[in-house]
Amino acid sequence: MSKDIVILGAGISGISASYHLKEKNISSVIFEKNSSWGGLLDNFKINGFRFDRFVHLSFATDEHVKEIFTKSSDYHTHVPDPFNYYSGYWIKHPAQNNLYPLPEEKKKRIIDDFKRREKKEISEIKNYEEWLRVQFGDYFSENFPMPYTRKYWTLEARDMETKWIGKRMYRPTLEEVKKGCETAETPVTYYAKEMRYPKKGGYKSFLTSMVGGLNIRLNKKVIKINLEKHKIYFSDGTQCKYKKLISSLPLPEICKLIENTPEEVSSASEKLLCTSGYLVSLGFNRPDIAKNLWFYIYDEDILSARVYSPSLKSSDNAPEGCSSLQAEIYFSKYKRISLSEEEILQHTIDKLIKMKVFEEKDLVVKSIKKEDYANVVFDHRIYENRKIVLDFLKKMGIISVGRFGEWKYLWSDQSLISGQMGADKLIKEMSK
Ligand SMILES: Cc1cc2nc3c(=O)[nH]c(=O)nc-3n(C[C@H](O)[C@H](O)[C@H](O)COP(=O)(O)OP(=O)(O)OC[C@H]3O[C@@H](n4cnc5c(N)ncnc54)[C@H](O)[C@@H]3O)c2cc1C
């Protein structure tokens, strides 16, 4: 088999690359190891309950992406209403300027430390812990984002750099912190004002207008790539020759697949850190279990970092009269979880019952699944290691796209654009 343009991976970035090539009348073939397309945006169904692979809602602002999503599916628009769970208190998000439910002495310590925080230029800040202390003061940092960093990013905050933060964390003024301590009536300060989700078919329905007419070959797991012969080998024993290659495979994976990857590149790719995650999916035989689209959990004795509700995203995600939740638990080589999957599932159920999120009698579906690639982690060496790998792939003529192909904190809309930019690069190369 010989194919001129080959794309590896049928997640949103690979699909977008193929779609944008097709828009220019250039055909390509996508090889995907799974039995369905969508990658991280795909979903699975259990007894009529649909669960996305991780929480997904769209807050795309790019007009081109919005047009593609709108053409693909009718959608619900949600105003984000996330909450935080901290030591038995339910606190509106972001916690830093919504501390009203906390006891007075804790609020006082947070405000005192907020006033005392060190004044430093962003350029002088060496790590995420320092950034947190400078933004929020010691007490808040030590009780909220620092434990959460261990749960979500699986590292100590001092082991992370800060360029990824951008607008992701709200930086309130002292007045806003004080106001949030005095009253529950505070304005919404979450960074996205609205979030969109398809009415039917889960998040991946936003991709359907791109997928029509593409040549996607499923169940084709790449097991080896020979760059000299321009050949790709699959686990089913077949091979394929290519002229041009776009890959959305995670950088550490593609480096393992390429024959004779130089030692320096392999070593850099192995040092790229990401989190993996367990998804605990729960279905209930009543409609009113979930109160908010999602909530964060700060307590470290509870493994889940975040819980969200697929049935609130769209009622199409649960049978009539039912509702659902999905909890995310993160781990990495720096934070291993010594429990079995069955134990993690039971732990999560027990903790959520203790938190009074639901009662055992209402639970009708429970499942646990593992995802190897969740979040790219911004440790201090990320940029130099990533550059070594990307420079090598570029030299070898491979265009690397997507969240794990660029090794960046990309939302789905940004991964779509990454695939589009990959297609543009390839068109430019072909016209030389
Ligand atoms: C916890 C979490 C929450 C998120 N929440 C949001 C959100 O709310 N909103 C939002 O917009 N974005 C969100 N994102 C980001 C979004 O999921 C990504 O930007 C997007 O899905 C990445 O798409 P991709 O195509 O780059 O990668 P992927 O979807 O990972 O696609 C890569 C594809 O390559 C395939 N593949 C891998 N190895 C091989 C092989 N050897 N052979 C063949 N195929 C292979 C995989 O099966 C996969 O289909 C979230 C991500 C995470 C982890």
PDBQT file of the ligand as one rigid body, heavy atoms in Angstrom, charges set to zero:
ROOT
HETATM    1  C1  LIG A 501      -8.620  16.302  31.551  1.00  0.00    +0.000 C 
HETATM    2  C2  LIG A 501      -8.793  17.052  30.284  1.00  0.00    +0.000 A 
HETATM    3  C3  LIG A 501      -9.813  17.972  30.153  1.00  0.00    +0.000 A 
HETATM    4  C4  LIG A 501      -9.959  18.700  28.994  1.00  0.00    +0.000 A 
HETATM    5  N1  LIG A 501     -11.007  19.576  28.905  1.00  0.00    +0.000 NA
HETATM    6  C5  LIG A 501     -11.193  20.285  27.785  1.00  0.00    +0.000 A 
HETATM    7  C6  LIG A 501     -12.320  21.164  27.657  1.00  0.00    +0.000 A 
HETATM    8  O1  LIG A 501     -13.146  21.273  28.554  1.00  0.00    +0.000 OA
HETATM    9  N2  LIG A 501     -12.432  21.880  26.513  1.00  0.00    +0.000 N 
HETATM   10  C7  LIG A 501     -11.560  21.757  25.483  1.00  0.00    +0.000 A 
HETATM   11  O2  LIG A 501     -11.725  22.422  24.465  1.00  0.00    +0.000 OA
HETATM   12  N3  LIG A 501     -10.475  20.940  25.571  1.00  0.00    +0.000 NA
HETATM   13  C8  LIG A 501     -10.281  20.192  26.684  1.00  0.00    +0.000 A 
HETATM   14  N4  LIG A 501      -9.222  19.315  26.767  1.00  0.00    +0.000 N 
HETATM   15  C9  LIG A 501      -8.220  19.289  25.679  1.00  0.00    +0.000 C 
HETATM   16  C10 LIG A 501      -8.590  18.378  24.513  1.00  0.00    +0.000 C 
HETATM   17  O3  LIG A 501      -8.926  17.108  24.998  1.00  0.00    +0.000 OA
HETATM   18  C11 LIG A 501      -7.397  18.257  23.566  1.00  0.00    +0.000 C 
HETATM   19  O4  LIG A 501      -6.936  19.510  23.155  1.00  0.00    +0.000 OA
HETATM   20  C12 LIG A 501      -7.701  17.456  22.302  1.00  0.00    +0.000 C 
HETATM   21  O5  LIG A 501      -8.572  16.400  22.526  1.00  0.00    +0.000 OA
HETATM   22  C13 LIG A 501      -6.376  16.916  21.745  1.00  0.00    +0.000 C 
HETATM   23  O6  LIG A 501      -6.591  16.357  20.484  1.00  0.00    +0.000 OA
HETATM   24  P1  LIG A 501      -5.394  15.720  19.686  1.00  0.00    +0.000 P 
HETATM   25  O7  LIG A 501      -5.905  15.312  18.369  1.00  0.00    +0.000 OA
HETATM   26  O8  LIG A 501      -4.227  16.626  19.724  1.00  0.00    +0.000 OA
HETATM   27  O9  LIG A 501      -4.933  14.430  20.562  1.00  0.00    +0.000 OA
HETATM   28  P2  LIG A 501      -5.695  13.064  20.794  1.00  0.00    +0.000 P 
HETATM   29  O10 LIG A 501      -7.138  13.272  20.939  1.00  0.00    +0.000 OA
HETATM   30  O11 LIG A 501      -4.979  12.371  21.891  1.00  0.00    +0.000 OA
HETATM   31  O12 LIG A 501      -5.459  12.272  19.424  1.00  0.00    +0.000 OA
HETATM   32  C14 LIG A 501      -4.333  11.471  19.173  1.00  0.00    +0.000 C 
HETATM   33  C15 LIG A 501      -4.804  10.195  18.504  1.00  0.00    +0.000 C 
HETATM   34  O13 LIG A 501      -3.661   9.392  18.181  1.00  0.00    +0.000 OA
HETATM   35  C16 LIG A 501      -4.038   8.037  18.361  1.00  0.00    +0.000 C 
HETATM   36  N5  LIG A 501      -2.853   7.217  18.517  1.00  0.00    +0.000 N 
HETATM   37  C17 LIG A 501      -1.963   7.214  19.557  1.00  0.00    +0.000 A 
HETATM   38  N6  LIG A 501      -0.988   6.297  19.352  1.00  0.00    +0.000 NA
HETATM   39  C18 LIG A 501      -1.239   5.721  18.156  1.00  0.00    +0.000 A 
HETATM   40  C19 LIG A 501      -0.585   4.699  17.393  1.00  0.00    +0.000 A 
HETATM   41  N7  LIG A 501       0.513   4.091  17.823  1.00  0.00    +0.000 N 
HETATM   42  N8  LIG A 501      -1.118   4.361  16.184  1.00  0.00    +0.000 NA
HETATM   43  C20 LIG A 501      -2.249   4.989  15.714  1.00  0.00    +0.000 A 
HETATM   44  N9  LIG A 501      -2.922   5.924  16.411  1.00  0.00    +0.000 NA
HETATM   45  C21 LIG A 501      -2.420   6.308  17.614  1.00  0.00    +0.000 A 
HETATM   46  C22 LIG A 501      -4.876   8.081  19.639  1.00  0.00    +0.000 C 
HETATM   47  O14 LIG A 501      -5.681   6.918  19.780  1.00  0.00    +0.000 OA
HETATM   48  C23 LIG A 501      -5.689   9.352  19.416  1.00  0.00    +0.000 C 
HETATM   49  O15 LIG A 501      -6.916   9.070  18.767  1.00  0.00    +0.000 OA
HETATM   50  C24 LIG A 501      -9.065  18.534  27.903  1.00  0.00    +0.000 A 
HETATM   51  C25 LIG A 501      -8.057  17.573  28.014  1.00  0.00    +0.000 A 
HETATM   52  C26 LIG A 501      -7.922  16.828  29.187  1.00  0.00    +0.000 A 
HETATM   53  C27 LIG A 501      -6.856  15.791  29.280  1.00  0.00    +0.000 C 
ENDROOT
TORSDOF 0
